[in-house]
Amino acid sequence: MPSLYLHAAAYEFAQKLTDKGERVPDMAFAGAFSSEDGVFKAIAMGAPFTKAVCMGRALMIPGMVGKNIEHWLKDGKLPNTVSQFGSTREEIFINYEDVKDIVGSKEIDNIPLGAIGIYSYSEKIRVGLQQLMAGARCFSVPAISRRELMSLSEECAKVTGIPYLMNAYRDEALEILNS
């Protein structure tokens, strides 16, 4: 079953519990999320119940790349795809100095480059998510709501309960036009 259908059902069931006065546990959505727009949509899709988005493979990849870079640096055999960005840890990893500030100058040499890769990727997600949230005028995660979304197909609207793009904000537009 595609993740969208599972997330729609989870939201529907959580809303039914809320309507009955029951406590809804915080939810986390998973399902191939790898970018900040996907994280934003997942939080909005399950709002206000979704509190986290699980990312597995998307975080493992920069960890594995960092590990490979560590080996290539030791062997002195950086491929061109990496060496175009630099030839040292500090040059290759944009967040190297941030991690160094966190762990200290003495400990940074003990931090695997895979961990720095994961940290760098998570920072990309964090900054991108902040930018999307600011663009949507949502300045905290609880401010993200289902109103930030619209469905691109009528089937999606039917499955999720999120308005089809031709109907999203239509009532508000007509109210303005009729005032």
Helices and strands as residue ranges (DSSP letters): H 3-19, E 27-29, H 36-46, E 50-53, H 57-75, H 80-83, H 89-92, H 96-103, G 108-110, H 113-135, G 141-143, G 146-148, H 154-160, H 170-177
